[in-house]
Amino acid sequence: MSRPTPATTAPWKATFQAHLEKVGGSGAEFTLATVSAKGLPHARTCIFRGFWATLPSNEHNELPKNPPIYDSDCPTFTTDARMGKTHDIFATANGGGNLTQSHSGSGGGGPVEAVFWIKETMTQWRIRGKCWLIAADDIEGGQQAQNSGTVTVKAEVGRYMRAKEGSGRAEKNKDWSWRLEIENYFENLSPTMRGTFKNPPPGQPLQEGKDDKAGEGLGQKAGHLSDEALARRNFRVCIITPEQVEAVDLSDPTHCTRQVWNLAEEGRGPGGDQPSESFGEWNLVETWP
Ligand SMILES: Cc1cc2nc3c(=O)[nH]c(=O)nc-3n(C[C@H](O)[C@H](O)[C@H](O)COP(=O)(O)O)c2cc1C
């Protein structure tokens, strides 16, 4: 079932963003849950890197930038294509993707839940939706032909990209480069963090060694993504397209609240038949905490 592009900012975003600012904004830690091909849960800590299409500026990043013509409600993080979460996200997508596909380029679409505990506001946020992974090399022509994963990612994530008021999406979107956005995510990381994408395969036993010829090794630094073939093969920007968002506010122990927002056409949340208040494309249901 296709969903419309939400025309306005999600009703939960301003509060979520204000809470994130209290714990460092982009740089905030959260727990990401995925489901493996065998149906098992996996959770791990990740770092929030901003909302898709509005990458925060970084004084060390001097790359050219995309024009600021889009906005979205999609939290992003970065990962390595060789990590377990990448395979989970491919394997549990509609149509499923195998390990080779998850290593090779853009795609995904499996279900995830991102949990942010913001102690400063005593609020737990749970963002549920699908996760899409973008590689620099196949997202825009580049070195490899576009595969069907790339086309799907652009269509699915594109639905969540709102043209900012007055930006004239139709004329300007040709100036907005997906590849440049990925390069900027990489450039926003420290040189040492960039170097981790040249690590030996994460999760592989030490005794299986590493690919010295390809340049794999721990503790390396890296420069621009466009100059780093090995890092480029492994680096992914991950975009969560939210469908249900839940905020549990425990700041007043005598009056805890729980709010659940569902994207209108995905409204099968825990609120069920209860009366719901419609906010644009999102429906809000208040439940007992
Ligand atoms: C503070 C902290 C931040 C982390 N940030 C990320 C991140 O943004 N992306 C990521 O893939 N892994 C991140 N990790 C590592 C993951 O927690 C995990 O160990 C790794 O991704 C492998 O997990 P997987 O095999 O389940 O994919 C972070 C770990 C810590 C402790």
The ligand as an ORCA input file, in Angstrom:
! r2SCAN-3c Opt
* xyz 0 1
  C      28.586      4.508     21.879
  C      28.507      3.590     20.701
  C      28.110      4.094     19.477
  C      28.013      3.274     18.352
  N      27.564      3.793     17.174
  C      27.380      2.970     16.107
  C      26.789      3.456     14.902
  O      26.409      4.640     14.782
  N      26.644      2.584     13.892
  C      27.015      1.276     13.978
  O      26.850      0.537     13.008
  N      27.557      0.777     15.098
  C      27.746      1.590     16.158
  N      28.281      1.099     17.334
  C      28.697     -0.309     17.379
  C      27.467     -1.206     17.555
  O      26.940     -1.058     18.854
  C      27.785     -2.673     17.277
  O      28.785     -3.141     18.131
  C      28.236     -2.870     15.837
  O      27.513     -2.036     14.973
  C      28.044     -4.304     15.366
  O      26.697     -4.655     15.561
  P      25.897     -5.633     14.578
  O      26.839     -6.764     14.243
  O      24.722     -6.090     15.356
  O      25.524     -4.900     13.347
  C      28.369      1.900     18.464
  C      28.754      1.384     19.709
  C      28.824      2.215     20.810
  C      29.227      1.615     22.124
*
